[in-house]
Amino acid sequence: MIDAARLDATFHALADPTRRAILARLAAEGDITVMDLAEPFAMSQPAISKHLKVLEKAGLVSRGRDAQRRPVHLEARPLAEATGWLIEYRHYWAAQFGRLDDLLDELQRLEAASGKT
């Protein structure tokens, strides 16, 4: 069972496009410093740090120590949990659409049969 508070924090963190862009960079480039993360954004390093705090609170990133650097690391587990939660609803909707397809097929058969008489 997924922890509701952690799921809420994950979706809250993912709701912001800057935070999603940060996660995308980490996924593509691996561990990176805060200064390097701030580089492509039109915002200050403190603003990036605020976004990182939200991501850290959600467990989506962690910060390490590498000599003088403090690289930011992507933590995939919360994303996997959110994906699992979404997949459950995907199964639900697939079943609902399957039922709708069956109903439409039946209505088409009835319409075709009534048109032949």
Backbone atoms as SQL, in Angstrom:
CREATE TABLE atoms (id INTEGER PRIMARY KEY, chain TEXT, resi INTEGER, resn TEXT, atom TEXT, x REAL, y REAL, z REAL);
INSERT INTO atoms VALUES
  (1, 'A', 1, 'MET', 'N', 0.839, -1.182, 0.000),
  (2, 'A', 1, 'MET', 'CA', 0.000, 0.000, 0.000),
  (3, 'A', 1, 'MET', 'C', 0.890, 1.254, 0.000),
  (4, 'A', 2, 'ILE', 'N', 0.534, 2.195, -0.819),
  (5, 'A', 2, 'ILE', 'CA', 1.321, 3.422, -0.952),
  (6, 'A', 2, 'ILE', 'C', 0.934, 4.403, 0.152),
  (7, 'A', 3, 'ASP', 'N', 1.933, 5.035, 0.730),
  (8, 'A', 3, 'ASP', 'CA', 1.715, 6.055, 1.750),
  (9, 'A', 3, 'ASP', 'C', 1.091, 7.287, 1.089),
  (10, 'A', 4, 'ALA', 'N', -0.118, 7.649, 1.531),
  (11, 'A', 4, 'ALA', 'CA', -0.861, 8.751, 0.911),
  (12, 'A', 4, 'ALA', 'C', -0.110, 10.077, 1.022),
  (13, 'A', 5, 'ALA', 'N', 0.530, 10.334, 2.141),
  (14, 'A', 5, 'ALA', 'CA', 1.255, 11.600, 2.308),
  (15, 'A', 5, 'ALA', 'C', 2.436, 11.680, 1.339),
  (16, 'A', 6, 'ARG', 'N', 3.120, 10.554, 1.153),
  (17, 'A', 6, 'ARG', 'CA', 4.251, 10.557, 0.224),
  (18, 'A', 6, 'ARG', 'C', 3.769, 10.722, -1.215),
  (19, 'A', 7, 'LEU', 'N', 2.648, 10.086, -1.546),
  (20, 'A', 7, 'LEU', 'CA', 2.072, 10.235, -2.882),
  (21, 'A', 7, 'LEU', 'C', 1.645, 11.681, -3.121),
  (22, 'A', 8, 'ASP', 'N', 1.019, 12.305, -2.112),
  (23, 'A', 8, 'ASP', 'CA', 0.636, 13.719, -2.218),
  (24, 'A', 8, 'ASP', 'C', 1.864, 14.595, -2.454),
  (25, 'A', 9, 'ALA', 'N', 2.927, 14.346, -1.703),
  (26, 'A', 9, 'ALA', 'CA', 4.151, 15.141, -1.850),
  (27, 'A', 9, 'ALA', 'C', 4.764, 14.951, -3.238),
  (28, 'A', 10, 'THR', 'N', 4.719, 13.738, -3.760),
  (29, 'A', 10, 'THR', 'CA', 5.260, 13.471, -5.098),
  (30, 'A', 10, 'THR', 'C', 4.489, 14.245, -6.145),
  (31, 'A', 11, 'PHE', 'N', 3.154, 14.156, -6.108),
  (32, 'A', 11, 'PHE', 'CA', 2.362, 14.861, -7.107),
  (33, 'A', 11, 'PHE', 'C', 2.458, 16.378, -6.949),
  (34, 'A', 12, 'HIS', 'N', 2.578, 16.854, -5.714),
  (35, 'A', 12, 'HIS', 'CA', 2.785, 18.294, -5.493),
  (36, 'A', 12, 'HIS', 'C', 4.101, 18.732, -6.144),
  (37, 'A', 13, 'ALA', 'N', 5.148, 17.960, -5.930),
  (38, 'A', 13, 'ALA', 'CA', 6.450, 18.311, -6.508),
  (39, 'A', 13, 'ALA', 'C', 6.399, 18.270, -8.033),
  (40, 'A', 14, 'LEU', 'N', 5.694, 17.299, -8.596),
  (41, 'A', 14, 'LEU', 'CA', 5.617, 17.161, -10.053),
  (42, 'A', 14, 'LEU', 'C', 4.699, 18.193, -10.699),
  (43, 'A', 15, 'ALA', 'N', 3.925, 18.902, -9.901),
  (44, 'A', 15, 'ALA', 'CA', 2.970, 19.873, -10.448),
  (45, 'A', 15, 'ALA', 'C', 3.655, 21.107, -11.034),
  (46, 'A', 16, 'ASP', 'N', 4.887, 21.348, -10.688),
  (47, 'A', 16, 'ASP', 'CA', 5.592, 22.545, -11.154),
  (48, 'A', 16, 'ASP', 'C', 6.500, 22.214, -12.333),
  (49, 'A', 17, 'PRO', 'N', 6.419, 22.980, -13.425),
  (50, 'A', 17, 'PRO', 'CA', 7.242, 22.680, -14.601),
  (51, 'A', 17, 'PRO', 'C', 8.748, 22.819, -14.355),
  (52, 'A', 18, 'THR', 'N', 9.158, 23.725, -13.490),
  (53, 'A', 18, 'THR', 'CA', 10.589, 23.863, -13.195),
  (54, 'A', 18, 'THR', 'C', 11.098, 22.614, -12.490),
  (55, 'A', 19, 'ARG', 'N', 10.319, 22.112, -11.546),
  (56, 'A', 19, 'ARG', 'CA', 10.749, 20.907, -10.829),
  (57, 'A', 19, 'ARG', 'C', 10.781, 19.694, -11.768),
  (58, 'A', 20, 'ARG', 'N', 9.821, 19.617, -12.687),
  (59, 'A', 20, 'ARG', 'CA', 9.851, 18.527, -13.671),
  (60, 'A', 20, 'ARG', 'C', 11.086, 18.651, -14.559),
  (61, 'A', 21, 'ALA', 'N', 11.442, 19.871, -14.936),
  (62, 'A', 21, 'ALA', 'CA', 12.639, 20.089, -15.757),
  (63, 'A', 21, 'ALA', 'C', 13.907, 19.703, -14.994),
  (64, 'A', 22, 'ILE', 'N', 13.946, 19.994, -13.708),
  (65, 'A', 22, 'ILE', 'CA', 15.093, 19.599, -12.878),
  (66, 'A', 22, 'ILE', 'C', 15.214, 18.083, -12.868),
  (67, 'A', 23, 'LEU', 'N', 14.106, 17.394, -12.658),
  (68, 'A', 23, 'LEU', 'CA', 14.135, 15.929, -12.648),
  (69, 'A', 23, 'LEU', 'C', 14.567, 15.374, -14.005),
  (70, 'A', 24, 'ALA', 'N', 14.103, 15.998, -15.082),
  (71, 'A', 24, 'ALA', 'CA', 14.477, 15.549, -16.424),
  (72, 'A', 24, 'ALA', 'C', 15.982, 15.701, -16.635),
  (73, 'A', 25, 'ARG', 'N', 16.541, 16.814, -16.182),
  (74, 'A', 25, 'ARG', 'CA', 17.999, 17.012, -16.318),
  (75, 'A', 25, 'ARG', 'C', 18.768, 15.978, -15.519),
  (76, 'A', 26, 'LEU', 'N', 18.303, 15.710, -14.303),
  (77, 'A', 26, 'LEU', 'CA', 18.983, 14.712, -13.482),
  (78, 'A', 26, 'LEU', 'C', 18.897, 13.330, -14.111),
  (79, 'A', 27, 'ALA', 'N', 17.753, 13.014, -14.707),
  (80, 'A', 27, 'ALA', 'CA', 17.591, 11.712, -15.366),
  (81, 'A', 27, 'ALA', 'C', 18.513, 11.602, -16.576),
  (82, 'A', 28, 'ALA', 'N', 18.668, 12.689, -17.306),
  (83, 'A', 28, 'ALA', 'CA', 19.480, 12.675, -18.525),
  (84, 'A', 28, 'ALA', 'C', 20.977, 12.770, -18.248),
  (85, 'A', 29, 'GLU', 'N', 21.347, 13.586, -17.252),
  (86, 'A', 29, 'GLU', 'CA', 22.767, 13.889, -17.040),
  (87, 'A', 29, 'GLU', 'C', 23.378, 13.223, -15.811),
  (88, 'A', 30, 'GLY', 'N', 22.549, 12.674, -14.946),
  (89, 'A', 30, 'GLY', 'CA', 23.073, 12.105, -13.706),
  (90, 'A', 30, 'GLY', 'C', 23.246, 13.182, -12.647),
  (91, 'A', 31, 'ASP', 'N', 23.993, 12.875, -11.622),
  (92, 'A', 31, 'ASP', 'CA', 24.201, 13.805, -10.511),
  (93, 'A', 31, 'ASP', 'C', 24.816, 15.105, -11.020),
  (94, 'A', 32, 'ILE', 'N', 24.326, 16.211, -10.458),
  (95, 'A', 32, 'ILE', 'CA', 24.763, 17.535, -10.914),
  (96, 'A', 32, 'ILE', 'C', 24.680, 18.503, -9.724),
  (97, 'A', 33, 'THR', 'N', 25.535, 19.510, -9.718),
  (98, 'A', 33, 'THR', 'CA', 25.536, 20.471, -8.615),
  (99, 'A', 33, 'THR', 'C', 24.364, 21.440, -8.762),
  (100, 'A', 34, 'VAL', 'N', 24.047, 22.100, -7.650),
  (101, 'A', 34, 'VAL', 'CA', 22.971, 23.093, -7.654),
  (102, 'A', 34, 'VAL', 'C', 23.302, 24.226, -8.618),
  (103, 'A', 35, 'MET', 'N', 24.546, 24.672, -8.632),
  (104, 'A', 35, 'MET', 'CA', 24.950, 25.746, -9.546),
  (105, 'A', 35, 'MET', 'C', 24.729, 25.335, -11.001),
  (106, 'A', 36, 'ASP', 'N', 25.090, 24.114, -11.335),
  (107, 'A', 36, 'ASP', 'CA', 24.887, 23.633, -12.700),
  (108, 'A', 36, 'ASP', 'C', 23.401, 23.472, -13.018),
  (109, 'A', 37, 'LEU', 'N', 22.621, 23.038, -12.019),
  (110, 'A', 37, 'LEU', 'CA', 21.178, 22.917, -12.222),
  (111, 'A', 37, 'LEU', 'C', 20.536, 24.277, -12.478),
  (112, 'A', 38, 'ALA', 'N', 21.020, 25.312, -11.796),
  (113, 'A', 38, 'ALA', 'CA', 20.436, 26.651, -11.923),
  (114, 'A', 38, 'ALA', 'C', 20.772, 27.307, -13.258),
  (115, 'A', 39, 'GLU', 'N', 21.843, 26.864, -13.901),
  (116, 'A', 39, 'GLU', 'CA', 22.362, 27.523, -15.098),
  (117, 'A', 39, 'GLU', 'C', 21.329, 27.775, -16.215),
  (118, 'A', 40, 'PRO', 'N', 20.548, 26.773, -16.654),
  (119, 'A', 40, 'PRO', 'CA', 19.652, 27.040, -17.792),
  (120, 'A', 40, 'PRO', 'C', 18.353, 27.763, -17.428),
  (121, 'A', 41, 'PHE', 'N', 18.108, 27.956, -16.153),
  (122, 'A', 41, 'PHE', 'CA', 16.863, 28.591, -15.728),
  (123, 'A', 41, 'PHE', 'C', 17.057, 30.078, -15.505),
  (124, 'A', 42, 'ALA', 'N', 16.033, 30.831, -15.813),
  (125, 'A', 42, 'ALA', 'CA', 16.068, 32.281, -15.603),
  (126, 'A', 42, 'ALA', 'C', 15.642, 32.593, -14.176),
  (127, 'A', 43, 'MET', 'N', 16.379, 32.024, -13.227),
  (128, 'A', 43, 'MET', 'CA', 16.083, 32.288, -11.819),
  (129, 'A', 43, 'MET', 'C', 17.365, 32.163, -11.009),
  (130, 'A', 44, 'SER', 'N', 17.307, 32.675, -9.821),
  (131, 'A', 44, 'SER', 'CA', 18.484, 32.686, -8.966),
  (132, 'A', 44, 'SER', 'C', 18.756, 31.299, -8.384),
  (133, 'A', 45, 'GLN', 'N', 19.960, 31.149, -7.868),
  (134, 'A', 45, 'GLN', 'CA', 20.318, 29.899, -7.209),
  (135, 'A', 45, 'GLN', 'C', 19.455, 29.656, -5.975),
  (136, 'A', 46, 'PRO', 'N', 19.109, 30.695, -5.170),
  (137, 'A', 46, 'PRO', 'CA', 18.196, 30.464, -4.047),
  (138, 'A', 46, 'PRO', 'C', 16.807, 29.980, -4.494),
  (139, 'A', 47, 'ALA', 'N', 16.331, 30.463, -5.642),
  (140, 'A', 47, 'ALA', 'CA', 15.038, 30.000, -6.146),
  (141, 'A', 47, 'ALA', 'C', 15.114, 28.526, -6.531),
  (142, 'A', 48, 'ILE', 'N', 16.211, 28.131, -7.162),
  (143, 'A', 48, 'ILE', 'CA', 16.417, 26.716, -7.496),
  (144, 'A', 48, 'ILE', 'C', 16.485, 25.897, -6.218),
  (145, 'A', 49, 'SER', 'N', 17.152, 26.427, -5.201),
  (146, 'A', 49, 'SER', 'CA', 17.256, 25.720, -3.923),
  (147, 'A', 49, 'SER', 'C', 15.882, 25.489, -3.300),
  (148, 'A', 50, 'LYS', 'N', 14.981, 26.445, -3.443),
  (149, 'A', 50, 'LYS', 'CA', 13.613, 26.254, -2.931),
  (150, 'A', 50, 'LYS', 'C', 12.920, 25.112, -3.665),
  (151, 'A', 51, 'HIS', 'N', 13.102, 25.057, -4.980),
  (152, 'A', 51, 'HIS', 'CA', 12.525, 23.946, -5.741),
  (153, 'A', 51, 'HIS', 'C', 13.135, 22.618, -5.293),
  (154, 'A', 52, 'LEU', 'N', 14.434, 22.620, -5.052),
  (155, 'A', 52, 'LEU', 'CA', 15.101, 21.398, -4.608),
  (156, 'A', 52, 'LEU', 'C', 14.600, 20.946, -3.244),
  (157, 'A', 53, 'LYS', 'N', 14.274, 21.890, -2.378),
  (158, 'A', 53, 'LYS', 'CA', 13.740, 21.523, -1.059),
  (159, 'A', 53, 'LYS', 'C', 12.399, 20.805, -1.198),
  (160, 'A', 54, 'VAL', 'N', 11.561, 21.268, -2.125),
  (161, 'A', 54, 'VAL', 'CA', 10.276, 20.595, -2.375),
  (162, 'A', 54, 'VAL', 'C', 10.535, 19.186, -2.906),
  (163, 'A', 55, 'LEU', 'N', 11.477, 19.068, -3.837),
  (164, 'A', 55, 'LEU', 'CA', 11.812, 17.757, -4.395),
  (165, 'A', 55, 'LEU', 'C', 12.411, 16.835, -3.333),
  (166, 'A', 56, 'GLU', 'N', 13.237, 17.393, -2.451),
  (167, 'A', 56, 'GLU', 'CA', 13.809, 16.602, -1.363),
  (168, 'A', 56, 'GLU', 'C', 12.733, 16.140, -0.394),
  (169, 'A', 57, 'LYS', 'N', 11.816, 17.023, -0.057),
  (170, 'A', 57, 'LYS', 'CA', 10.732, 16.673, 0.864),
  (171, 'A', 57, 'LYS', 'C', 9.896, 15.527, 0.304),
  (172, 'A', 58, 'ALA', 'N', 9.729, 15.506, -1.007),
  (173, 'A', 58, 'ALA', 'CA', 8.974, 14.433, -1.665),
  (174, 'A', 58, 'ALA', 'C', 9.819, 13.172, -1.832),
  (175, 'A', 59, 'GLY', 'N', 11.106, 13.259, -1.532),
  (176, 'A', 59, 'GLY', 'CA', 11.991, 12.109, -1.677),
  (177, 'A', 59, 'GLY', 'C', 12.440, 11.869, -3.102),
  (178, 'A', 60, 'LEU', 'N', 12.223, 12.850, -3.981),
  (179, 'A', 60, 'LEU', 'CA', 12.563, 12.688, -5.393),
  (180, 'A', 60, 'LEU', 'C', 14.026, 12.971, -5.694),
  (181, 'A', 61, 'VAL', 'N', 14.692, 13.731, -4.828),
  (182, 'A', 61, 'VAL', 'CA', 16.124, 13.983, -4.978),
  (183, 'A', 61, 'VAL', 'C', 16.787, 13.898, -3.617),
  (184, 'A', 62, 'SER', 'N', 18.080, 13.660, -3.640),
  (185, 'A', 62, 'SER', 'CA', 18.894, 13.717, -2.421),
  (186, 'A', 62, 'SER', 'C', 20.166, 14.467, -2.771),
  (187, 'A', 63, 'ARG', 'N', 20.826, 14.966, -1.753),
  (188, 'A', 63, 'ARG', 'CA', 22.089, 15.680, -1.966),
  (189, 'A', 63, 'ARG', 'C', 23.206, 14.907, -1.282),
  (190, 'A', 64, 'GLY', 'N', 24.272, 14.748, -2.007),
  (191, 'A', 64, 'GLY', 'CA', 25.419, 14.023, -1.475),
  (192, 'A', 64, 'GLY', 'C', 26.577, 14.949, -1.187),
  (193, 'A', 65, 'ARG', 'N', 27.686, 14.339, -0.844),
  (194, 'A', 65, 'ARG', 'CA', 28.932, 15.091, -0.635),
  (195, 'A', 65, 'ARG', 'C', 29.999, 14.429, -1.476),
  (196, 'A', 66, 'ASP', 'N', 30.661, 15.246, -2.277),
  (197, 'A', 66, 'ASP', 'CA', 31.752, 14.767, -3.123),
  (198, 'A', 66, 'ASP', 'C', 32.847, 15.826, -3.042),
  (199, 'A', 67, 'ALA', 'N', 33.742, 15.658, -2.075),
  (200, 'A', 67, 'ALA', 'CA', 34.792, 16.644, -1.806),
  (201, 'A', 67, 'ALA', 'C', 34.149, 18.002, -1.526),
  (202, 'A', 68, 'GLN', 'N', 34.375, 18.987, -2.383),
  (203, 'A', 68, 'GLN', 'CA', 33.816, 20.328, -2.181),
  (204, 'A', 68, 'GLN', 'C', 32.418, 20.478, -2.775),
  (205, 'A', 69, 'ARG', 'N', 31.997, 19.503, -3.554),
  (206, 'A', 69, 'ARG', 'CA', 30.707, 19.596, -4.253),
  (207, 'A', 69, 'ARG', 'C', 29.597, 18.933, -3.438),
  (208, 'A', 70, 'ARG', 'N', 28.360, 19.376, -3.681),
  (209, 'A', 70, 'ARG', 'CA', 27.184, 18.729, -3.103),
  (210, 'A', 70, 'ARG', 'C', 26.250, 18.365, -4.250),
  (211, 'A', 71, 'PRO', 'N', 26.543, 17.276, -4.964),
  (212, 'A', 71, 'PRO', 'CA', 25.730, 16.923, -6.119),
  (213, 'A', 71, 'PRO', 'C', 24.311, 16.519, -5.728),
  (214, 'A', 72, 'VAL', 'N', 23.390, 16.829, -6.612),
  (215, 'A', 72, 'VAL', 'CA', 21.985, 16.458, -6.437),
  (216, 'A', 72, 'VAL', 'C', 21.774, 15.156, -7.194),
  (217, 'A', 73, 'HIS', 'N', 21.079, 14.218, -6.564),
  (218, 'A', 73, 'HIS', 'CA', 20.878, 12.882, -7.115),
  (219, 'A', 73, 'HIS', 'C', 19.381, 12.591, -7.245),
  (220, 'A', 74, 'LEU', 'N', 18.984, 12.053, -8.377),
  (221, 'A', 74, 'LEU', 'CA', 17.597, 11.657, -8.614),
  (222, 'A', 74, 'LEU', 'C', 17.291, 10.382, -7.836),
  (223, 'A', 75, 'GLU', 'N', 16.200, 10.387, -7.105),
  (224, 'A', 75, 'GLU', 'CA', 15.723, 9.205, -6.373),
  (225, 'A', 75, 'GLU', 'C', 14.467, 8.708, -7.086),
  (226, 'A', 76, 'ALA', 'N', 14.530, 7.542, -7.667),
  (227, 'A', 76, 'ALA', 'CA', 13.456, 7.057, -8.540),
  (228, 'A', 76, 'ALA', 'C', 12.295, 6.395, -7.803),
  (229, 'A', 77, 'ARG', 'N', 12.481, 5.959, -6.587),
  (230, 'A', 77, 'ARG', 'CA', 11.435, 5.184, -5.905),
  (231, 'A', 77, 'ARG', 'C', 10.090, 5.903, -5.828),
  (232, 'A', 78, 'PRO', 'N', 10.025, 7.181, -5.423),
  (233, 'A', 78, 'PRO', 'CA', 8.724, 7.852, -5.379),
  (234, 'A', 78, 'PRO', 'C', 8.044, 7.929, -6.748),
  (235, 'A', 79, 'LEU', 'N', 8.845, 8.083, -7.808),
  (236, 'A', 79, 'LEU', 'CA', 8.276, 8.103, -9.157),
  (237, 'A', 79, 'LEU', 'C', 7.702, 6.735, -9.512),
  (238, 'A', 80, 'ALA', 'N', 8.387, 5.675, -9.119),
  (239, 'A', 80, 'ALA', 'CA', 7.892, 4.321, -9.376),
  (240, 'A', 80, 'ALA', 'C', 6.589, 4.074, -8.614),
  (241, 'A', 81, 'GLU', 'N', 6.513, 4.561, -7.387),
  (242, 'A', 81, 'GLU', 'CA', 5.285, 4.392, -6.605),
  (243, 'A', 81, 'GLU', 'C', 4.123, 5.158, -7.225),
  (244, 'A', 82, 'ALA', 'N', 4.379, 6.380, -7.677),
  (245, 'A', 82, 'ALA', 'CA', 3.325, 7.170, -8.328),
  (246, 'A', 82, 'ALA', 'C', 2.886, 6.506, -9.626),
  (247, 'A', 83, 'THR', 'N', 3.840, 5.969, -10.369),
  (248, 'A', 83, 'THR', 'CA', 3.517, 5.269, -11.612),
  (249, 'A', 83, 'THR', 'C', 2.643, 4.057, -11.327),
  (250, 'A', 84, 'GLY', 'N', 2.978, 3.302, -10.298),
  (251, 'A', 84, 'GLY', 'CA', 2.169, 2.144, -9.910),
  (252, 'A', 84, 'GLY', 'C', 0.747, 2.550, -9.559),
  (253, 'A', 85, 'TRP', 'N', 0.616, 3.644, -8.844),
  (254, 'A', 85, 'TRP', 'CA', -0.715, 4.143, -8.475),
  (255, 'A', 85, 'TRP', 'C', -1.508, 4.517, -9.721),
  (256, 'A', 86, 'LEU', 'N', -0.859, 5.191, -10.668),
  (257, 'A', 86, 'LEU', 'CA', -1.521, 5.585, -11.913),
  (258, 'A', 86, 'LEU', 'C', -1.885, 4.370, -12.773),
  (259, 'A', 87, 'ILE', 'N', -1.048, 3.349, -12.761),
  (260, 'A', 87, 'ILE', 'CA', -1.322, 2.145, -13.553),
  (261, 'A', 87, 'ILE', 'C', -2.610, 1.477, -13.090),
  (262, 'A', 88, 'GLU', 'N', -2.854, 1.504, -11.782),
  (263, 'A', 88, 'GLU', 'CA', -4.107, 0.923, -11.274),
  (264, 'A', 88, 'GLU', 'C', -5.313, 1.614, -11.908),
  (265, 'A', 89, 'TYR', 'N', -5.265, 2.909, -12.050),
  (266, 'A', 89, 'TYR', 'CA', -6.367, 3.636, -12.682),
  (267, 'A', 89, 'TYR', 'C', -6.398, 3.405, -14.185),
  (268, 'A', 90, 'ARG', 'N', -5.256, 3.186, -14.773),
  (269, 'A', 90, 'ARG', 'CA', -5.216, 2.862, -16.201),
  (270, 'A', 90, 'ARG', 'C', -5.953, 1.550, -16.449),
  (271, 'A', 91, 'HIS', 'N', -5.726, 0.557, -15.574),
  (272, 'A', 91, 'HIS', 'CA', -6.435, -0.719, -15.705),
  (273, 'A', 91, 'HIS', 'C', -7.941, -0.513, -15.563),
  (274, 'A', 92, 'TYR', 'N', -8.333, 0.302, -14.608),
  (275, 'A', 92, 'TYR', 'CA', -9.755, 0.597, -14.401),
  (276, 'A', 92, 'TYR', 'C', -10.363, 1.205, -15.660),
  (277, 'A', 93, 'TRP', 'N', -9.693, 2.220, -16.209),
  (278, 'A', 93, 'TRP', 'CA', -10.241, 2.891, -17.388),
  (279, 'A', 93, 'TRP', 'C', -10.196, 2.000, -18.621),
  (280, 'A', 94, 'ALA', 'N', -9.204, 1.156, -18.734),
  (281, 'A', 94, 'ALA', 'CA', -9.169, 0.215, -19.860),
  (282, 'A', 94, 'ALA', 'C', -10.368, -0.722, -19.797),
  (283, 'A', 95, 'ALA', 'N', -10.704, -1.196, -18.607),
  (284, 'A', 95, 'ALA', 'CA', -11.880, -2.055, -18.443),
  (285, 'A', 95, 'ALA', 'C', -13.155, -1.292, -18.780),
  (286, 'A', 96, 'GLN', 'N', -13.237, -0.040, -18.348),
  (287, 'A', 96, 'GLN', 'CA', -14.428, 0.764, -18.643),
  (288, 'A', 96, 'GLN', 'C', -14.571, 0.988, -20.148),
  (289, 'A', 97, 'PHE', 'N', -13.479, 1.288, -20.817),
  (290, 'A', 97, 'PHE', 'CA', -13.526, 1.499, -22.265),
  (291, 'A', 97, 'PHE', 'C', -13.863, 0.195, -22.987),
  (292, 'A', 98, 'GLY', 'N', -13.379, -0.932, -22.462),
  (293, 'A', 98, 'GLY', 'CA', -13.736, -2.228, -23.035),
  (294, 'A', 98, 'GLY', 'C', -15.234, -2.474, -22.951),
  (295, 'A', 99, 'ARG', 'N', -15.814, -2.147, -21.806),
  (296, 'A', 99, 'ARG', 'CA', -17.273, -2.287, -21.640),
  (297, 'A', 99, 'ARG', 'C', -18.008, -1.359, -22.596),
  (298, 'A', 100, 'LEU', 'N', -17.519, -0.154, -22.774),
  (299, 'A', 100, 'LEU', 'CA', -18.139, 0.790, -23.699),
  (300, 'A', 100, 'LEU', 'C', -18.052, 0.276, -25.141),
  (301, 'A', 101, 'ASP', 'N', -16.898, -0.278, -25.505),
  (302, 'A', 101, 'ASP', 'CA', -16.753, -0.866, -26.845),
  (303, 'A', 101, 'ASP', 'C', -17.776, -1.978, -27.057),
  (304, 'A', 102, 'ASP', 'N', -17.948, -2.838, -26.037),
  (305, 'A', 102, 'ASP', 'CA', -18.919, -3.925, -26.151),
  (306, 'A', 102, 'ASP', 'C', -20.331, -3.376, -26.340),
  (307, 'A', 103, 'LEU', 'N', -20.670, -2.347, -25.593),
  (308, 'A', 103, 'LEU', 'CA', -21.998, -1.735, -25.706),
  (309, 'A', 103, 'LEU', 'C', -22.202, -1.131, -27.093),
  (310, 'A', 104, 'LEU', 'N', -21.194, -0.430, -27.591),
  (311, 'A', 104, 'LEU', 'CA', -21.305, 0.166, -28.926),
  (312, 'A', 104, 'LEU', 'C', -21.452, -0.908, -30.008),
  (313, 'A', 105, 'ASP', 'N', -20.698, -2.005, -29.869),
  (314, 'A', 105, 'ASP', 'CA', -20.833, -3.113, -30.819),
  (315, 'A', 105, 'ASP', 'C', -22.250, -3.677, -30.789),
  (316, 'A', 106, 'GLU', 'N', -22.782, -3.848, -29.595),
  (317, 'A', 106, 'GLU', 'CA', -24.146, -4.375, -29.456),
  (318, 'A', 106, 'GLU', 'C', -25.164, -3.419, -30.066),
  (319, 'A', 107, 'LEU', 'N', -25.001, -2.126, -29.829),
  (320, 'A', 107, 'LEU', 'CA', -25.927, -1.143, -30.407),
  (321, 'A', 107, 'LEU', 'C', -25.840, -1.142, -31.932),
  (322, 'A', 108, 'GLN', 'N', -24.650, -1.288, -32.476),
  (323, 'A', 108, 'GLN', 'CA', -24.489, -1.342, -33.929),
  (324, 'A', 108, 'GLN', 'C', -25.143, -2.595, -34.504),
  (325, 'A', 109, 'ARG', 'N', -25.016, -3.741, -33.803),
  (326, 'A', 109, 'ARG', 'CA', -25.663, -4.964, -34.257),
  (327, 'A', 109, 'ARG', 'C', -27.181, -4.812, -34.243),
  (328, 'A', 110, 'LEU', 'N', -27.697, -4.204, -33.155),
  (329, 'A', 110, 'LEU', 'CA', -29.150, -3.997, -33.071),
  (330, 'A', 110, 'LEU', 'C', -29.639, -3.048, -34.144),
  (331, 'A', 111, 'GLU', 'N', -28.871, -2.011, -34.397),
  (332, 'A', 111, 'GLU', 'CA', -29.246, -1.051, -35.438),
  (333, 'A', 111, 'GLU', 'C', -29.228, -1.714, -36.819),
  (334, 'A', 112, 'ALA', 'N', -28.209, -2.507, -37.067),
  (335, 'A', 112, 'ALA', 'CA', -28.116, -3.203, -38.361),
  (336, 'A', 112, 'ALA', 'C', -29.258, -4.205, -38.511),
  (337, 'A', 113, 'ALA', 'N', -29.605, -4.920, -37.427),
  (338, 'A', 113, 'ALA', 'CA', -30.686, -5.895, -37.491),
  (339, 'A', 113, 'ALA', 'C', -32.040, -5.223, -37.689),
  (340, 'A', 114, 'SER', 'N', -32.242, -4.083, -37.054),
  (341, 'A', 114, 'SER', 'CA', -33.531, -3.396, -37.197),
  (342, 'A', 114, 'SER', 'C', -33.663, -2.728, -38.564),
  (343, 'A', 115, 'GLY', 'N', -32.568, -2.426, -39.189),
  (344, 'A', 115, 'GLY', 'CA', -32.594, -1.834, -40.532),
  (345, 'A', 115, 'GLY', 'C', -32.893, -2.849, -41.607),
  (346, 'A', 116, 'LYS', 'N', -32.707, -4.128, -41.339),
  (347, 'A', 116, 'LYS', 'CA', -32.946, -5.189, -42.310),
  (348, 'A', 116, 'LYS', 'C', -34.412, -5.579, -42.397),
  (349, 'A', 117, 'THR', 'N', -35.243, -5.259, -41.407),
  (350, 'A', 117, 'THR', 'CA', -36.643, -5.674, -41.421),
  (351, 'A', 117, 'THR', 'C', -37.514, -4.759, -42.205);
